[in-house]
Amino acid sequence: MGGVACDGPPPLRSASAVLQRTAKPAAGSGASLTSVTISKEQANYARQRMATAGVDDRVEIRIEDYRDV
């Protein structure tokens, strides 16, 4: 249902903070999170962290410039 978008560097820090406060606690309500970065390495690291946290099905990490979102 609801969604949260994060942009700008570093996406992992932003995504993790927002995830802990909103998406993860609201998992039952269908919350989701989208984060963007231009760094392939940051995106891969963020995806690994979200998978480890068990929330990768509700988090999308995009490789693109935030100005193009």
PyMOL Python script that loads the backbone (N, CA, C, O; Angstrom):
from pymol import cmd

cmd.read_pdbstr("""\
ATOM      1  N   MET A   1       0.830  -1.195   0.000  1.00  0.00           N
ATOM      2  CA  MET A   1       0.000   0.000   0.000  1.00  0.00           C
ATOM      3  C   MET A   1       0.865   1.246   0.000  1.00  0.00           C
ATOM      4  O   MET A   1       1.037   1.888  -1.036  1.00  0.00           O
ATOM      5  N   GLY A   2       1.413   1.593   1.169  1.00  0.00           N
ATOM      6  CA  GLY A   2       2.206   2.799   1.273  1.00  0.00           C
ATOM      7  C   GLY A   2       3.620   2.569   0.818  1.00  0.00           C
ATOM      8  O   GLY A   2       4.056   1.426   0.679  1.00  0.00           O
ATOM      9  N   GLY A   3       4.330   3.628   0.589  1.00  0.00           N
ATOM     10  CA  GLY A   3       5.714   3.519   0.175  1.00  0.00           C
ATOM     11  C   GLY A   3       6.536   4.683   0.662  1.00  0.00           C
ATOM     12  O   GLY A   3       6.018   5.761   0.955  1.00  0.00           O
ATOM     13  N   VAL A   4       7.823   4.446   0.742  1.00  0.00           N
ATOM     14  CA  VAL A   4       8.768   5.469   1.148  1.00  0.00           C
ATOM     15  C   VAL A   4       9.857   5.499   0.101  1.00  0.00           C
ATOM     16  O   VAL A   4      10.308   4.441  -0.336  1.00  0.00           O
ATOM     17  N   ALA A   5      10.291   6.659  -0.313  1.00  0.00           N
ATOM     18  CA  ALA A   5      11.384   6.782  -1.280  1.00  0.00           C
ATOM     19  C   ALA A   5      12.563   7.481  -0.622  1.00  0.00           C
ATOM     20  O   ALA A   5      12.395   8.475   0.084  1.00  0.00           O
ATOM     21  N   CYS A   6      13.761   6.951  -0.860  1.00  0.00           N
ATOM     22  CA  CYS A   6      14.993   7.561  -0.366  1.00  0.00           C
ATOM     23  C   CYS A   6      15.850   7.879  -1.567  1.00  0.00           C
ATOM     24  O   CYS A   6      15.899   7.101  -2.519  1.00  0.00           O
ATOM     25  N   ASP A   7      16.524   9.006  -1.536  1.00  0.00           N
ATOM     26  CA  ASP A   7      17.444   9.305  -2.618  1.00  0.00           C
ATOM     27  C   ASP A   7      18.692   9.957  -2.056  1.00  0.00           C
ATOM     28  O   ASP A   7      18.729  10.386  -0.902  1.00  0.00           O
ATOM     29  N   GLY A   8      19.698  10.020  -2.885  1.00  0.00           N
ATOM     30  CA  GLY A   8      20.934  10.673  -2.502  1.00  0.00           C
ATOM     31  C   GLY A   8      21.879   9.751  -1.780  1.00  0.00           C
ATOM     32  O   GLY A   8      21.468   8.703  -1.280  1.00  0.00           O
ATOM     33  N   PRO A   9      23.136  10.123  -1.718  1.00  0.00           N
ATOM     34  CA  PRO A   9      24.156   9.289  -1.100  1.00  0.00           C
ATOM     35  C   PRO A   9      24.142   9.454   0.406  1.00  0.00           C
ATOM     36  O   PRO A   9      23.767  10.527   0.877  1.00  0.00           O
ATOM     37  N   PRO A  10      24.522   8.473   1.183  1.00  0.00           N
ATOM     38  CA  PRO A  10      24.598   7.084   0.746  1.00  0.00           C
ATOM     39  C   PRO A  10      23.253   6.411   0.937  1.00  0.00           C
ATOM     40  O   PRO A  10      22.656   6.545   2.005  1.00  0.00           O
ATOM     41  N   PRO A  11      22.765   5.710  -0.031  1.00  0.00           N
ATOM     42  CA  PRO A  11      21.411   5.155   0.055  1.00  0.00           C
ATOM     43  C   PRO A  11      21.255   4.135   1.157  1.00  0.00           C
ATOM     44  O   PRO A  11      20.178   4.021   1.743  1.00  0.00           O
ATOM     45  N   LEU A  12      22.303   3.392   1.453  1.00  0.00           N
ATOM     46  CA  LEU A  12      22.169   2.358   2.480  1.00  0.00           C
ATOM     47  C   LEU A  12      21.851   2.969   3.833  1.00  0.00           C
ATOM     48  O   LEU A  12      20.973   2.479   4.544  1.00  0.00           O
ATOM     49  N   ARG A  13      22.548   4.024   4.192  1.00  0.00           N
ATOM     50  CA  ARG A  13      22.298   4.664   5.486  1.00  0.00           C
ATOM     51  C   ARG A  13      20.877   5.189   5.540  1.00  0.00           C
ATOM     52  O   ARG A  13      20.179   4.989   6.534  1.00  0.00           O
ATOM     53  N   SER A  14      20.441   5.858   4.485  1.00  0.00           N
ATOM     54  CA  SER A  14      19.081   6.387   4.438  1.00  0.00           C
ATOM     55  C   SER A  14      18.058   5.276   4.443  1.00  0.00           C
ATOM     56  O   SER A  14      17.089   5.317   5.202  1.00  0.00           O
ATOM     57  N   ALA A  15      18.270   4.283   3.599  1.00  0.00           N
ATOM     58  CA  ALA A  15      17.320   3.177   3.507  1.00  0.00           C
ATOM     59  C   ALA A  15      17.228   2.428   4.819  1.00  0.00           C
ATOM     60  O   ALA A  15      16.131   2.085   5.261  1.00  0.00           O
ATOM     61  N   SER A  16      18.356   2.169   5.446  1.00  0.00           N
ATOM     62  CA  SER A  16      18.346   1.431   6.702  1.00  0.00           C
ATOM     63  C   SER A  16      17.608   2.203   7.784  1.00  0.00           C
ATOM     64  O   SER A  16      16.819   1.623   8.530  1.00  0.00           O
ATOM     65  N   ALA A  17      17.855   3.504   7.877  1.00  0.00           N
ATOM     66  CA  ALA A  17      17.195   4.317   8.893  1.00  0.00           C
ATOM     67  C   ALA A  17      15.691   4.368   8.668  1.00  0.00           C
ATOM     68  O   ALA A  17      14.909   4.180   9.600  1.00  0.00           O
ATOM     69  N   VAL A  18      15.293   4.620   7.440  1.00  0.00           N
ATOM     70  CA  VAL A  18      13.865   4.681   7.126  1.00  0.00           C
ATOM     71  C   VAL A  18      13.224   3.316   7.315  1.00  0.00           C
ATOM     72  O   VAL A  18      12.114   3.210   7.837  1.00  0.00           O
ATOM     73  N   LEU A  19      13.923   2.275   6.890  1.00  0.00           N
ATOM     74  CA  LEU A  19      13.404   0.922   7.025  1.00  0.00           C
ATOM     75  C   LEU A  19      13.133   0.584   8.481  1.00  0.00           C
ATOM     76  O   LEU A  19      12.076   0.041   8.803  1.00  0.00           O
ATOM     77  N   GLN A  20      14.068   0.897   9.359  1.00  0.00           N
ATOM     78  CA  GLN A  20      13.898   0.578  10.773  1.00  0.00           C
ATOM     79  C   GLN A  20      12.735   1.332  11.379  1.00  0.00           C
ATOM     80  O   GLN A  20      12.047   0.810  12.257  1.00  0.00           O
ATOM     81  N   ARG A  21      12.508   2.547  10.927  1.00  0.00           N
ATOM     82  CA  ARG A  21      11.440   3.372  11.504  1.00  0.00           C
ATOM     83  C   ARG A  21      10.070   3.157  10.879  1.00  0.00           C
ATOM     84  O   ARG A  21       9.048   3.357  11.535  1.00  0.00           O
ATOM     85  N   THR A  22      10.045   2.748   9.609  1.00  0.00           N
ATOM     86  CA  THR A  22       8.751   2.695   8.930  1.00  0.00           C
ATOM     87  C   THR A  22       8.450   1.365   8.257  1.00  0.00           C
ATOM     88  O   THR A  22       7.502   0.684   8.648  1.00  0.00           O
ATOM     89  N   ALA A  23       9.216   0.987   7.279  1.00  0.00           N
ATOM     90  CA  ALA A  23       8.860  -0.181   6.471  1.00  0.00           C
ATOM     91  C   ALA A  23       8.853  -1.473   7.272  1.00  0.00           C
ATOM     92  O   ALA A  23       7.903  -2.250   7.173  1.00  0.00           O
ATOM     93  N   LYS A  24       9.880  -1.718   8.054  1.00  0.00           N
ATOM     94  CA  LYS A  24       9.938  -2.980   8.797  1.00  0.00           C
ATOM     95  C   LYS A  24       8.820  -3.077   9.835  1.00  0.00           C
ATOM     96  O   LYS A  24       8.129  -4.095   9.870  1.00  0.00           O
ATOM     97  N   PRO A  25       8.610  -2.066  10.681  1.00  0.00           N
ATOM     98  CA  PRO A  25       7.505  -2.145  11.635  1.00  0.00           C
ATOM     99  C   PRO A  25       6.135  -2.214  10.962  1.00  0.00           C
ATOM    100  O   PRO A  25       5.189  -2.758  11.530  1.00  0.00           O
ATOM    101  N   ALA A  26       6.032  -1.666   9.762  1.00  0.00           N
ATOM    102  CA  ALA A  26       4.746  -1.638   9.071  1.00  0.00           C
ATOM    103  C   ALA A  26       4.609  -2.769   8.054  1.00  0.00           C
ATOM    104  O   ALA A  26       3.780  -2.691   7.147  1.00  0.00           O
ATOM    105  N   ALA A  27       5.411  -3.809   8.201  1.00  0.00           N
ATOM    106  CA  ALA A  27       5.423  -4.898   7.222  1.00  0.00           C
ATOM    107  C   ALA A  27       4.040  -5.492   6.989  1.00  0.00           C
ATOM    108  O   ALA A  27       3.690  -5.835   5.860  1.00  0.00           O
ATOM    109  N   GLY A  28       3.276  -5.611   8.026  1.00  0.00           N
ATOM    110  CA  GLY A  28       1.943  -6.184   7.895  1.00  0.00           C
ATOM    111  C   GLY A  28       0.994  -5.319   7.077  1.00  0.00           C
ATOM    112  O   GLY A  28      -0.017  -5.810   6.575  1.00  0.00           O
ATOM    113  N   SER A  29       1.309  -4.038   6.942  1.00  0.00           N
ATOM    114  CA  SER A  29       0.423  -3.150   6.205  1.00  0.00           C
ATOM    115  C   SER A  29       0.828  -2.988   4.741  1.00  0.00           C
ATOM    116  O   SER A  29       0.193  -2.237   4.000  1.00  0.00           O
ATOM    117  N   GLY A  30       1.888  -3.692   4.321  1.00  0.00           N
ATOM    118  CA  GLY A  30       2.302  -3.644   2.928  1.00  0.00           C
ATOM    119  C   GLY A  30       3.215  -2.487   2.577  1.00  0.00           C
ATOM    120  O   GLY A  30       3.336  -2.132   1.405  1.00  0.00           O
ATOM    121  N   ALA A  31       3.860  -1.891   3.568  1.00  0.00           N
ATOM    122  CA  ALA A  31       4.768  -0.772   3.296  1.00  0.00           C
ATOM    123  C   ALA A  31       5.944  -1.236   2.443  1.00  0.00           C
ATOM    124  O   ALA A  31       6.349  -2.397   2.498  1.00  0.00           O
ATOM    125  N   SER A  32       6.482  -0.316   1.658  1.00  0.00           N
ATOM    126  CA  SER A  32       7.637  -0.631   0.823  1.00  0.00           C
ATOM    127  C   SER A  32       8.594   0.556   0.826  1.00  0.00           C
ATOM    128  O   SER A  32       8.244   1.650   1.269  1.00  0.00           O
ATOM    129  N   LEU A  33       9.801   0.327   0.330  1.00  0.00           N
ATOM    130  CA  LEU A  33      10.812   1.365   0.313  1.00  0.00           C
ATOM    131  C   LEU A  33      11.581   1.289  -0.996  1.00  0.00           C
ATOM    132  O   LEU A  33      11.916   0.198  -1.457  1.00  0.00           O
ATOM    133  N   THR A  34      11.862   2.435  -1.595  1.00  0.00           N
ATOM    134  CA  THR A  34      12.681   2.503  -2.797  1.00  0.00           C
ATOM    135  C   THR A  34      13.831   3.463  -2.530  1.00  0.00           C
ATOM    136  O   THR A  34      13.627   4.564  -2.019  1.00  0.00           O
ATOM    137  N   SER A  35      15.038   3.037  -2.879  1.00  0.00           N
ATOM    138  CA  SER A  35      16.221   3.870  -2.715  1.00  0.00           C
ATOM    139  C   SER A  35      16.992   3.877  -4.025  1.00  0.00           C
ATOM    140  O   SER A  35      17.009   2.875  -4.740  1.00  0.00           O
ATOM    141  N   VAL A  36      17.630   5.000  -4.347  1.00  0.00           N
ATOM    142  CA  VAL A  36      18.398   5.098  -5.584  1.00  0.00           C
ATOM    143  C   VAL A  36      19.833   5.492  -5.279  1.00  0.00           C
ATOM    144  O   VAL A  36      20.102   6.218  -4.322  1.00  0.00           O
ATOM    145  N   THR A  37      20.746   5.007  -6.103  1.00  0.00           N
ATOM    146  CA  THR A  37      22.154   5.353  -6.017  1.00  0.00           C
ATOM    147  C   THR A  37      22.762   5.228  -7.407  1.00  0.00           C
ATOM    148  O   THR A  37      22.250   4.490  -8.250  1.00  0.00           O
ATOM    149  N   ILE A  38      23.844   5.942  -7.642  1.00  0.00           N
ATOM    150  CA  ILE A  38      24.544   5.789  -8.913  1.00  0.00           C
ATOM    151  C   ILE A  38      25.702   4.801  -8.766  1.00  0.00           C
ATOM    152  O   ILE A  38      26.417   4.532  -9.732  1.00  0.00           O
ATOM    153  N   SER A  39      25.886   4.260  -7.557  1.00  0.00           N
ATOM    154  CA  SER A  39      26.983   3.340  -7.293  1.00  0.00           C
ATOM    155  C   SER A  39      26.514   1.890  -7.323  1.00  0.00           C
ATOM    156  O   SER A  39      25.665   1.489  -6.527  1.00  0.00           O
ATOM    157  N   LYS A  40      27.061   1.122  -8.229  1.00  0.00           N
ATOM    158  CA  LYS A  40      26.725  -0.299  -8.318  1.00  0.00           C
ATOM    159  C   LYS A  40      27.131  -1.025  -7.029  1.00  0.00           C
ATOM    160  O   LYS A  40      26.408  -1.897  -6.547  1.00  0.00           O
ATOM    161  N   GLU A  41      28.292  -0.657  -6.477  1.00  0.00           N
ATOM    162  CA  GLU A  41      28.779  -1.291  -5.256  1.00  0.00           C
ATOM    163  C   GLU A  41      27.856  -0.997  -4.073  1.00  0.00           C
ATOM    164  O   GLU A  41      27.542  -1.896  -3.293  1.00  0.00           O
ATOM    165  N   GLN A  42      27.420   0.259  -3.937  1.00  0.00           N
ATOM    166  CA  GLN A  42      26.496   0.602  -2.858  1.00  0.00           C
ATOM    167  C   GLN A  42      25.171  -0.128  -3.020  1.00  0.00           C
ATOM    168  O   GLN A  42      24.597  -0.603  -2.041  1.00  0.00           O
ATOM    169  N   ALA A  43      24.689  -0.217  -4.243  1.00  0.00           N
ATOM    170  CA  ALA A  43      23.425  -0.903  -4.489  1.00  0.00           C
ATOM    171  C   ALA A  43      23.530  -2.379  -4.113  1.00  0.00           C
ATOM    172  O   ALA A  43      22.633  -2.919  -3.465  1.00  0.00           O
ATOM    173  N   ASN A  44      24.606  -3.025  -4.510  1.00  0.00           N
ATOM    174  CA  ASN A  44      24.783  -4.442  -4.173  1.00  0.00           C
ATOM    175  C   ASN A  44      24.888  -4.645  -2.668  1.00  0.00           C
ATOM    176  O   ASN A  44      24.301  -5.577  -2.118  1.00  0.00           O
ATOM    177  N   TYR A  45      25.635  -3.771  -2.006  1.00  0.00           N
ATOM    178  CA  TYR A  45      25.774  -3.863  -0.556  1.00  0.00           C
ATOM    179  C   TYR A  45      24.424  -3.652   0.135  1.00  0.00           C
ATOM    180  O   TYR A  45      24.070  -4.387   1.057  1.00  0.00           O
ATOM    181  N   ALA A  46      23.680  -2.649  -0.315  1.00  0.00           N
ATOM    182  CA  ALA A  46      22.367  -2.380   0.270  1.00  0.00           C
ATOM    183  C   ALA A  46      21.427  -3.563   0.062  1.00  0.00           C
ATOM    184  O   ALA A  46      20.683  -3.931   0.972  1.00  0.00           O
ATOM    185  N   ARG A  47      21.456  -4.154  -1.112  1.00  0.00           N
ATOM    186  CA  ARG A  47      20.599  -5.324  -1.385  1.00  0.00           C
ATOM    187  C   ARG A  47      20.954  -6.486  -0.466  1.00  0.00           C
ATOM    188  O   ARG A  47      20.068  -7.185   0.024  1.00  0.00           O
ATOM    189  N   GLN A  48      22.242  -6.693  -0.232  1.00  0.00           N
ATOM    190  CA  GLN A  48      22.668  -7.760   0.682  1.00  0.00           C
ATOM    191  C   GLN A  48      22.169  -7.489   2.095  1.00  0.00           C
ATOM    192  O   GLN A  48      21.674  -8.390   2.773  1.00  0.00           O
ATOM    193  N   ARG A  49      22.305  -6.237   2.535  1.00  0.00           N
ATOM    194  CA  ARG A  49      21.845  -5.886   3.887  1.00  0.00           C
ATOM    195  C   ARG A  49      20.336  -6.066   4.032  1.00  0.00           C
ATOM    196  O   ARG A  49      19.863  -6.543   5.064  1.00  0.00           O
ATOM    197  N   MET A  50      19.586  -5.690   3.012  1.00  0.00           N
ATOM    198  CA  MET A  50      18.134  -5.837   3.082  1.00  0.00           C
ATOM    199  C   MET A  50      17.737  -7.315   3.078  1.00  0.00           C
ATOM    200  O   MET A  50      16.789  -7.708   3.758  1.00  0.00           O
ATOM    201  N   ALA A  51      18.465  -8.134   2.307  1.00  0.00           N
ATOM    202  CA  ALA A  51      18.193  -9.575   2.287  1.00  0.00           C
ATOM    203  C   ALA A  51      18.495 -10.184   3.650  1.00  0.00           C
ATOM    204  O   ALA A  51      17.733 -11.013   4.147  1.00  0.00           O
ATOM    205  N   THR A  52      19.600  -9.775   4.251  1.00  0.00           N
ATOM    206  CA  THR A  52      19.963 -10.275   5.579  1.00  0.00           C
ATOM    207  C   THR A  52      18.906  -9.894   6.610  1.00  0.00           C
ATOM    208  O   THR A  52      18.605 -10.667   7.519  1.00  0.00           O
ATOM    209  N   ALA A  53      18.350  -8.701   6.462  1.00  0.00           N
ATOM    210  CA  ALA A  53      17.304  -8.239   7.377  1.00  0.00           C
ATOM    211  C   ALA A  53      15.957  -8.891   7.082  1.00  0.00           C
ATOM    212  O   ALA A  53      15.010  -8.750   7.855  1.00  0.00           O
ATOM    213  N   GLY A  54      15.877  -9.610   5.954  1.00  0.00           N
ATOM    214  CA  GLY A  54      14.631 -10.296   5.607  1.00  0.00           C
ATOM    215  C   GLY A  54      13.552  -9.396   5.044  1.00  0.00           C
ATOM    216  O   GLY A  54      12.367  -9.722   5.109  1.00  0.00           O
ATOM    217  N   VAL A  55      13.962  -8.256   4.487  1.00  0.00           N
ATOM    218  CA  VAL A  55      12.974  -7.316   3.967  1.00  0.00           C
ATOM    219  C   VAL A  55      13.189  -7.004   2.490  1.00  0.00           C
ATOM    220  O   VAL A  55      12.618  -6.051   1.961  1.00  0.00           O
ATOM    221  N   ASP A  56      14.006  -7.804   1.835  1.00  0.00           N
ATOM    222  CA  ASP A  56      14.319  -7.539   0.428  1.00  0.00           C
ATOM    223  C   ASP A  56      13.105  -7.623  -0.479  1.00  0.00           C
ATOM    224  O   ASP A  56      13.132  -7.093  -1.590  1.00  0.00           O
ATOM    225  N   ASP A  57      12.045  -8.274  -0.036  1.00  0.00           N
ATOM    226  CA  ASP A  57      10.838  -8.329  -0.858  1.00  0.00           C
ATOM    227  C   ASP A  57      10.049  -7.019  -0.804  1.00  0.00           C
ATOM    228  O   ASP A  57       9.126  -6.821  -1.594  1.00  0.00           O
ATOM    229  N   ARG A  58      10.407  -6.121   0.127  1.00  0.00           N
ATOM    230  CA  ARG A  58       9.710  -4.841   0.262  1.00  0.00           C
ATOM    231  C   ARG A  58      10.612  -3.646  -0.014  1.00  0.00           C
ATOM    232  O   ARG A  58      10.186  -2.499   0.119  1.00  0.00           O
ATOM    233  N   VAL A  59      11.872  -3.915  -0.402  1.00  0.00           N
ATOM    234  CA  VAL A  59      12.830  -2.842  -0.640  1.00  0.00           C
ATOM    235  C   VAL A  59      13.379  -2.951  -2.052  1.00  0.00           C
ATOM    236  O   VAL A  59      13.853  -4.011  -2.462  1.00  0.00           O
ATOM    237  N   GLU A  60      13.316  -1.861  -2.791  1.00  0.00           N
ATOM    238  CA  GLU A  60      13.879  -1.809  -4.142  1.00  0.00           C
ATOM    239  C   GLU A  60      15.044  -0.830  -4.131  1.00  0.00           C
ATOM    240  O   GLU A  60      14.879   0.332  -3.762  1.00  0.00           O
ATOM    241  N   ILE A  61      16.219  -1.297  -4.535  1.00  0.00           N
ATOM    242  CA  ILE A  61      17.397  -0.455  -4.645  1.00  0.00           C
ATOM    243  C   ILE A  61      17.671  -0.265  -6.134  1.00  0.00           C
ATOM    244  O   ILE A  61      17.994  -1.227  -6.831  1.00  0.00           O
ATOM    245  N   ARG A  62      17.547   0.950  -6.620  1.00  0.00           N
ATOM    246  CA  ARG A  62      17.740   1.236  -8.048  1.00  0.00           C
ATOM    247  C   ARG A  62      19.103   1.876  -8.288  1.00  0.00           C
ATOM    248  O   ARG A  62      19.589   2.662  -7.474  1.00  0.00           O
ATOM    249  N   ILE A  63      19.706   1.527  -9.416  1.00  0.00           N
ATOM    250  CA  ILE A  63      20.939   2.181  -9.835  1.00  0.00           C
ATOM    251  C   ILE A  63      20.553   3.225 -10.872  1.00  0.00           C
ATOM    252  O   ILE A  63      20.371   2.914 -12.049  1.00  0.00           O
ATOM    253  N   GLU A  64      20.429   4.468 -10.415  1.00  0.00           N
ATOM    254  CA  GLU A  64      20.097   5.589 -11.283  1.00  0.00           C
ATOM    255  C   GLU A  64      20.305   6.893 -10.513  1.00  0.00           C
ATOM    256  O   GLU A  64      20.376   6.902  -9.284  1.00  0.00           O
ATOM    257  N   ASP A  65      20.396   7.956 -11.238  1.00  0.00           N
ATOM    258  CA  ASP A  65      20.571   9.275 -10.640  1.00  0.00           C
ATOM    259  C   ASP A  65      19.241   9.725 -10.043  1.00  0.00           C
ATOM    260  O   ASP A  65      18.198   9.615 -10.686  1.00  0.00           O
ATOM    261  N   TYR A  66      19.283  10.230  -8.821  1.00  0.00           N
ATOM    262  CA  TYR A  66      18.046  10.651  -8.173  1.00  0.00           C
ATOM    263  C   TYR A  66      17.330  11.749  -8.957  1.00  0.00           C
ATOM    264  O   TYR A  66      16.114  11.895  -8.834  1.00  0.00           O
ATOM    265  N   ARG A  67      18.050  12.511  -9.748  1.00  0.00           N
ATOM    266  CA  ARG A  67      17.420  13.573 -10.541  1.00  0.00           C
ATOM    267  C   ARG A  67      16.557  13.025 -11.673  1.00  0.00           C
ATOM    268  O   ARG A  67      15.747  13.746 -12.257  1.00  0.00           O
ATOM    269  N   ASP A  68      16.740  11.732 -11.977  1.00  0.00           N
ATOM    270  CA  ASP A  68      15.962  11.112 -13.049  1.00  0.00           C
ATOM    271  C   ASP A  68      14.750  10.354 -12.537  1.00  0.00           C
ATOM    272  O   ASP A  68      14.001   9.768 -13.318  1.00  0.00           O
ATOM    273  N   VAL A  69      14.560  10.366 -11.232  1.00  0.00           N
ATOM    274  CA  VAL A  69      13.440   9.613 -10.643  1.00  0.00           C
ATOM    275  C   VAL A  69      12.167  10.410 -10.765  1.00  0.00           C
ATOM    276  O   VAL A  69      11.109   9.954 -10.331  1.00  0.00           O
TER     277      VAL A  69
END
""", "prot")
cmd.dss("prot")
cmd.show_as("cartoon", "prot")
cmd.util.cbc("prot")
cmd.orient("prot")
